[in-house]
Amino acid sequence: MKQHQRAFTLIEVLVALVILAVLGLMSWRALSAALDSRDHILGVEQRWQRIARALSTVETHLLQISTRNNPAPNAVPDFQLILASTGEQRLVFLRMDSEQGARVSGFEFKDNALQLLRWPARIYSVKTTDMTSEPLLDGVSSLRWAVYDDKGTADDISDDEWVEKWNQPTPPRGVRLRIDVNGVGTVEKLYAIR
């Protein structure tokens, strides 16, 4: 008796190779898409972590705001929200540092970044040469500060009680920061002062 050996034909082998190639290509594309998604999610997460760190630094400094008991006549106020020479706002205040005592600090928008400002002494000087600047958050397209001017007329906070300039002897009741971050949008944070 003659036994027939069954073997694959050339066409069957080619069809199997094509199927394997298509499955391999689909797997590679799925893996590539998953890796791209992971990289995008990590980038977004890192961006939000930088935003959270910057807002936390602002909060830490604002929680340390202090005022002098008996300021000298015509002294610079301990808390100011002023218009800088660049046309942007500058927030400057006296704060109590646990290691260095009373220090003048501040924040401003410069070079597309939220900048932390520090003066070496207790007295605010308009000389920018006395000040050091440290970027807290880059990729910022705009930044607006407002302070809460409590007029004592209502229990709720209305938009007309938020002002964009402050030059009074005492700090305001609260500070609002609106910051536009590239690729994220507008982030708003409210800080209670006293």
ROMILUM-601864 format. One record per residue: x, y, z of N, C-alpha, C, O in turn. Coordinates in steps of 0.02 Angstrom, whole numbers, padded with zeros to 5 digits, always signed. Layout:
N
XYZXYZXYZXYZ/...
This chain:
194
+00041-00058+00000+00000+00000+00000+00043+00062+00000+00095+00067+00033/+00020+00107-00038+00056+00169-00045+00026+00221+00001-00035+00232+00000/+00067+00254+00041+00043+00306+00085+00057+00374+00053+00111+00388+00028/+00005+00415+00056+00013+00483+00030+00034+00529+00087+00001+00532+00139/+00086+00563+00076+00107+00613+00125+00078+00680+00106+00086+00704+00050/+00045+00709+00153+00013+00774+00141+00062+00828+00162+00087+00826+00218/+00078+00876+00120+00124+00931+00134+00088+00996+00116+00039+00997+00080/+00116+01051+00144+00088+01116+00128+00108+01135+00057+00163+01123+00034/+00061+01166+00025+00077+01191-00041+00108+01260-00033+00104+01290+00021/+00138+01284-00085+00170+01349-00083+00120+01404-00068+00135+01452-00032/+00061+01398-00095+00009+01449-00084-00012+01449-00011-00022+01502+00018/-00019+01392+00020-00038+01389+00091+00016+01420+00135+00000+01455+00184/+00078+01408+00119+00133+01438+00157+00132+01514+00149+00141+01550+00198/+00122+01538+00088+00120+01611+00077+00061+01643+00113+00068+01697+00141/+00003+01610+00112-00055+01637+00148-00041+01640+00223-00058+01689+00256/-00010+01589+00250+00007+01589+00322+00057+01645+00339+00050+01678+00390/+00106+01655+00295+00154+01709+00306+00120+01778+00304+00136+01822+00344/+00074+01787+00257+00038+01851+00252-00003+01863+00315-00005+01919+00342/-00037+01811+00339-00077+01818+00400-00033+01835+00459-00050+01879+00499/+00024+01802+00465+00070+01817+00520+00097+01889+00514+00104+01923+00565/+00111+01911+00453+00136+01979+00444+00083+02030+00463+00099+02081+00495/+00021+02018+00444-00034+02064+00462-00044+02066+00538-00052+02120+00567/-00043+02008+00570-00050+02006+00643+00008+02041+00678-00002+02077+00727/+00068+02032+00652+00126+02066+00681+00122+02141+00673+00138+02178+00719/+00100+02164+00614+00092+02236+00603+00038+02265+00649+00048+02319+00677/-00018+02230+00657-00071+02253+00701-00046+02257+00774-00061+02304+00810/-00008+02206+00794+00019+02206+00862+00068+02264+00872+00067+02296+00925/+00110+02276+00823+00159+02330+00828+00124+02398+00833+00143+02440+00873/+00072+02408+00792+00035+02472+00794-00001+02480+00861-00002+02535+00889/-00030+02427+00887-00064+02431+00952-00014+02448+01007-00029+02489+01050/+00044+02416+01006+00095+02430+01056+00121+02501+01049+00133+02535+01099/+00131+02523+00987+00154+02592+00975+00104+02643+01001+00122+02692+01032/+00039+02631+00988-00013+02676+01012-00016+02677+01088-00026+02729+01118/-00007+02619+01120-00008+02615+01193+00052+02653+01222+00044+02689+01272/+00110+02647+01191+00169+02683+01216+00162+02758+01205+00182+02797+01249/+00134+02779+01149+00122+02851+01137+00072+02879+01188+00082+02934+01213/+00020+02841+01204-00029+02862+01254+00004+02869+01322-00009+02916+01359/+00045+02820+01339+00080+02822+01403+00125+02884+01408+00125+02918+01459/+00162+02898+01355+00206+02956+01354+00166+03021+01361+00187+03067+01396/+00110+03025+01326+00067+03085+01330+00040+03093+01401+00040+03149+01428/+00016+03039+01431-00012+03042+01498+00043+03062+01548+00030+03102+01594/+00103+03035+01541+00158+03054+01585+00176+03127+01578+00190+03161+01627/+00175+03152+01516+00189+03223+01504+00137+03268+01537+00155+03319+01568/+00074+03250+01529+00020+03289+01561+00026+03286+01636+00017+03336+01670/+00040+03227+01663+00047+03220+01735+00105+03262+01762+00098+03295+01814/+00161+03261+01728+00218+03302+01749+00202+03376+01745+00222+03414+01789/+00165+03397+01694+00145+03468+01688+00101+03488+01747+00111+03541+01776/+00052+03446+01764+00008+03462+01821+00046+03460+01887+00030+03498+01933/+00096+03417+01892+00137+03416+01953+00176+03482+01960+00181+03508+02015/+00203+03507+01904+00239+03571+01907+00191+03628+01925+00209+03673+01964/+00130+03626+01898+00080+03677+01915+00063+03673+01989+00061+03724+02023/+00051+03613+02014+00034+03604+02085+00091+03627+02131+00078+03658+02182/+00154+03613+02112+00211+03636+02152+00215+03712+02153+00227+03742+02206/+00204+03744+02096+00207+03817+02093+00152+03847+02135+00164+03894+02173/+00090+03821+02130+00035+03848+02169+00045+03835+02244+00025+03876+02285/+00076+03780+02260+00091+03765+02330+00144+03813+02358+00140+03835+02416/+00194+03830+02317+00245+03879+02338+00213+03947+02350+00229+03981+02398/+00168+03967+02305+00132+04031+02314+00094+04029+02379+00096+04076+02418/+00059+03974+02392+00019+03968+02453+00063+03971+02515+00046+04005+02564/+00120+03936+02514+00165+03937+02571+00189+04007+02587+00190+04028+02645/+00207+04045+02535+00230+04113+02546+00173+04158+02571+00183+04199+02615/+00114+04150+02543+00058+04192+02564+00035+04176+02635+00010+04221+02670/+00043+04114+02656+00024+04096+02725+00072+04126+02776+00056+04130+02835/+00131+04147+02754+00181+04176+02799+00179+04252+02799+00224+04284+02827/+00128+04282+02769+00123+04355+02767+00121+04383+02837+00088+04357+02882/+00158+04437+02846+00163+04470+02911+00157+04545+02901+00167+04570+02845/+00140+04579+02953+00139+04652+02950+00177+04680+03010+00181+04648+03063/+00205+04739+03001+00240+04772+03056+00189+04804+03103+00138+04830+03080/+00204+04803+03167+00157+04832+03216+00155+04908+03210+00100+04937+03209/+00212+04939+03207+00215+05012+03204+00259+05033+03146+00317+05051+03155/+00232+05032+03085+00273+05052+03028+00290+05126+03032+00251+05166+03058/+00346+05144+03006+00367+05214+03005+00320+05254+02960+00292+05227+02912/+00313+05318+02974+00271+05360+02930+00300+05358+02859+00360+05359+02849/+00256+05357+02811+00274+05354+02740+00313+05291+02721+00348+05290+02671/+00307+05239+02762+00342+05176+02747+00304+05141+02690+00244+05150+02680/+00341+05101+02654+00311+05060+02602+00265+05009+02635+00286+04977+02683/+00203+05000+02611+00157+04952+02643+00187+04881+02642+00227+04864+02599/+00165+04841+02690+00190+04773+02696+00161+04726+02644+00186+04671+02635/+00109+04747+02610+00078+04706+02557+00058+04753+02500+00022+04801+02510/+00083+04738+02440+00068+04780+02383+00053+04737+02322+00085+04686+02310/+00005+04758+02284-00008+04731+02218-00002+04791+02171-00046+04834+02169/+00053+04793+02135+00069+04852+02095+00081+04834+02023+00088+04775+02005/+00082+04884+01981+00097+04875+01910+00172+04884+01901+00200+04936+01917/+00205+04832+01875+00278+04834+01865+00294+04875+01803+00250+04892+01764/+00358+04889+01794+00380+04928+01737+00366+04892+01671+00363+04923+01618/+00358+04826+01674+00344+04787+01613+00270+04791+01593+00252+04765+01540/+00229+04822+01634+00158+04824+01621+00119+04767+01654+00058+04766+01652/+00155+04722+01684+00124+04666+01719+00119+04682+01794+00153+04727+01819/+00077+04644+01828+00070+04653+01900+00128+04622+01937+00158+04573+01916/+00143+04652+01994+00193+04624+02040+00162+04623+02109+00137+04674+02134/+00163+04564+02140+00137+04556+02208+00198+04554+02254+00241+04511+02246/+00201+04600+02303+00258+04605+02348+00231+04609+02420+00184+04645+02433/+00262+04571+02465+00237+04570+02534+00292+04551+02582+00343+04522+02564/+00281+04570+02645+00326+04553+02700+00302+04486+02727+00243+04476+02740/+00349+04440+02737+00330+04375+02764+00380+04354+02817+00438+04375+02817/+00358+04312+02862+00401+04286+02915+00429+04219+02894+00392+04170+02888/+00494+04216+02884+00528+04154+02866+00553+04122+02931+00581+04156+02973/+00542+04057+02939+00561+04023+03001+00636+04024+03013+00658+04021+03071/+00676+04029+02960+00748+04028+02969+00780+04098+02967+00828+04111+03003/+00752+04143+02924+00784+04208+02914+00745+04266+02944+00768+04323+02940/+00689+04253+02974+00649+04307+03003+00609+04343+02950+00589+04314+02900/+00597+04408+02961+00556+04447+02914+00594+04458+02849+00651+04480+02849/+00561+04442+02794+00590+04449+02727+00537+04475+02679+00477+04463+02689/+00560+04510+02629+00514+04533+02576+00517+04483+02519+00571+04465+02495/+00459+04461+02498+00453+04414+02442+00401+04440+02394+00367+04490+02408/+00395+04407+02339+00344+04428+02291+00340+04380+02232+00378+04332+02227/+00294+04397+02187+00284+04358+02126+00271+04405+02069+00242+04458+02078/+00292+04385+02009+00275+04423+01949+00277+04377+01889+00304+04321+01892/+00247+04401+01834+00247+04365+01770+00300+04397+01726+00296+04456+01708/+00351+04356+01708+00405+04382+01668+00435+04325+01627+00443+04269+01653/+00452+04338+01564+00482+04289+01520+00440+04225+01516+00467+04169+01518/+00375+04233+01508+00328+04177+01503+00332+04128+01561+00326+04068+01553/+00344+04155+01621+00349+04113+01680+00324+04151+01741+00328+04212+01745/+00298+04114+01789+00282+04140+01855+00348+04141+01893+00380+04090+01902/+00368+04201+01915+00433+04210+01948+00423+04223+02023+00378+04260+02043/+00464+04192+02064+00468+04206+02135+00521+04259+02146+00578+04250+02123/+00503+04313+02180+00550+04368+02192+00570+04367+02266+00529+04354+02310/+00634+04381+02278+00659+04383+02347+00706+04442+02354+00748+04455+02311/+00698+04479+02409+00743+04533+02425+00785+04511+02485+00761+04474+02528/+00848+04532+02488+00892+04508+02542+00877+04541+02609+00900+04517+02661/+00839+04594+02610+00826+04629+02673+00752+04632+02687+00711+04610+02647/+00735+04661+02744+00665+04667+02763+00630+04724+02726+00568+04725+02723/+00667+04768+02698+00637+04828+02669+00633+04820+02594+00683+04804+02561/+00574+04832+02569+00563+04827+02497+00598+04885+02462+00588+04943+02479/+00637+04868+02414+00672+04919+02375+00648+04914+02303+00639+04859+02276/+00637+04970+02273+00615+04970+02203+00671+04952+02156+00660+04940+02097/+00732+04949+02182+00789+04930+02141+00785+04855+02127+00786+04814+02172/+00780+04838+02064+00777+04767+02047+00845+04734+02055+00849+04672+02054/+00898+04773+02062+00964+04742+02072+00969+04710+02141+01010+04665+02151/+00928+04733+02188+00929+04704+02255+00890+04639+02258+00893+04603+02309/+00854+04622+02206+00808+04567+02207+00835+04508+02167+00870+04517+02117/+00819+04447+02190+00834+04388+02150+00768+04360+02124+00715+04367+02156/+00771+04329+02067+00711+04303+02034+00722+04229+02018+00775+04210+01993/+00672+04189+02032+00676+04117+02020+00612+04094+01984+00558+04105+02010/+00618+04064+01925+00557+04041+01891+00524+03983+01928+00557+03933+01945/+00459+03989+01941+00422+03936+01974+00385+03892+01923+00380+03831+01932/+00359+03923+01870+00319+03887+01821+00330+03919+01753+00316+03978+01745/+00353+03880+01705+00364+03906+01638+00304+03888+01594+00259+03851+01615/+00304+03914+01534+00249+03900+01488+00185+03937+01505+00130+03914+01490/+00192+03995+01538+00134+04035+01558+00122+04088+01505+00168+04124+01486/+00061+04092+01480+00046+04143+01429+00019+04207+01459+00029+04261+01431/-00015+04203+01515-00038+04264+01551-00051+04247+01623-00061+04189+01642/-00050+04300+01664-00058+04292+01736-00091+04355+01763-00070+04411+01747/-00143+04348+01803-00177+04405+01835-00188+04391+01908-00213+04338+01928/-00168+04439+01949-00180+04438+02021-00240+04482+02035-00252+04531+02000/-00277+04465+02087-00329+04509+02114-00331+04497+02189-00318+04442+02212/-00348+04549+02226-00354+04542+02298-00426+04558+02318-00461+04597+02286/-00447+04527+02372-00515+04535+02396-00519+04595+02442-00490+04596+02496/-00556+04646+02419-00566+04707+02457-00634+04702+02492-00685+04720+02463/-00634+04676+02552-00695+04665+02589-00727+04731+02609-00703+04767+02652/-00781+04746+02576-00817+04808+02590-00867+04800+02647-00896+04849+02670/-00876+04738+02670-00920+04725+02727-00994+04735+02711-01033+04745+02757/-01013+04732+02648-01083+04745+02631-01123+04682+02620-01185+04684+02622/-01090+04626+02607-01128+04565+02593-01091+04505+02621-01031+04507+02635/-01129+04451+02630-01098+04389+02655-01062+04351+02600-01015+04314+02614/-01083+04360+02538-01051+04324+02484-01000+04369+02449-01001+04430+02456/-00955+04338+02412-00902+04375+02377-00926+04389+02307-00943+04343+02269/-00926+04452+02288-00946+04470+02221-00885+04493+02181-00832+04508+02209/-00892+04494+02115-00835+04511+02072-00812+04583+02082-00753+04598+02071/-00856+04628+02104-00834+04698+02112-00792+04708+02175-00765+04762+02186/-00786+04657+02217-00744+04662+02276-00673+04638+02263-00630+04643+02308/-00659+04612+02203-00592+04592+02184-00560+04650+02146-00586+04672+02095/-00503+04674+02171-00469+04730+02140-00399+04708+02117-00371+04662+02145/-00373+04742+02067-00308+04723+02039-00251+04769+02061-00197+04767+02032/-00264+04811+02111-00212+04853+02141-00224+04855+02215-00281+04856+02238/-00170+04856+02254-00176+04859+02326-00114+04894+02353-00058+04873+02339/-00125+04946+02392-00070+04983+02421-00093+05012+02487-00089+05072+02499/-00117+04968+02530-00143+04989+02595-00100+04959+02650-00062+04912+02638/-00104+04987+02711-00060+04964+02765-00071+04890+02784-00024+04857+02805/-00132+04866+02779-00146+04797+02799-00157+04753+02738-00178+04777+02685/-00141+04689+02744-00153+04643+02688-00228+04635+02674-00269+04647+02719/-00246+04614+02615-00316+04601+02599-00339+04536+02633-00299+04500+02663/-00403+04522+02626-00430+04460+02655-00413+04398+02613-00409+04343+02640/-00402+04408+02549-00387+04351+02506-00352+04373+02442-00352+04432+02424/-00323+04325+02408-00287+04337+02346-00313+04286+02295-00323+04227+02311/-00324+04309+02234-00344+04264+02180-00290+04265+02126-00265+04318+02107/-00272+04207+02102-00223+04200+02049-00257+04165+01990-00282+04109+01997/-00257+04198+01932-00280+04168+01870-00220+04163+01824-00188+04213+01808/-00206+04102+01804-00146+04091+01764-00164+04049+01703-00197+03997+01709/-00143+04072+01644-00154+04034+01582-00090+03997+01566-00038+04027+01553/-00094+03931+01567-00036+03888+01555-00044+03857+01485-00096+03828+01469/+00009+03862+01446+00007+03834+01378-00006+03759+01381+00026+03723+01419/-00053+03736+01340-00070+03666+01337-00116+03641+01392-00137+03584+01390/-00132+03684+01440-00175+03665+01496-00238+03707+01497-00293+03680+01502/-00231+03772+01492-00288+03818+01496-00281+03863+01557-00226+03873+01583/-00337+03889+01579-00337+03936+01635-00345+03898+01701-00390+03856+01708/-00301+03913+01748-00305+03884+01815-00316+03943+01862-00281+03994+01859/-00365+03935+01906-00380+03988+01955-00373+03960+02025-00397+03905+02039/-00341+03998+02068-00331+03977+02137-00346+04035+02184-00324+04091+02171/-00383+04023+02237-00399+04073+02288-00360+04057+02351-00355+03999+02372/-00332+04109+02381-00294+04101+02443-00323+04147+02496-00332+04207+02485/-00339+04119+02554-00362+04159+02611-00301+04187+02647-00253+04151+02659/-00303+04251+02663-00245+04283+02695-00258+04292+02770-00216+04273+02811/-00313+04320+02788-00326+04332+02859-00398+04323+02875-00419+04332+02932/
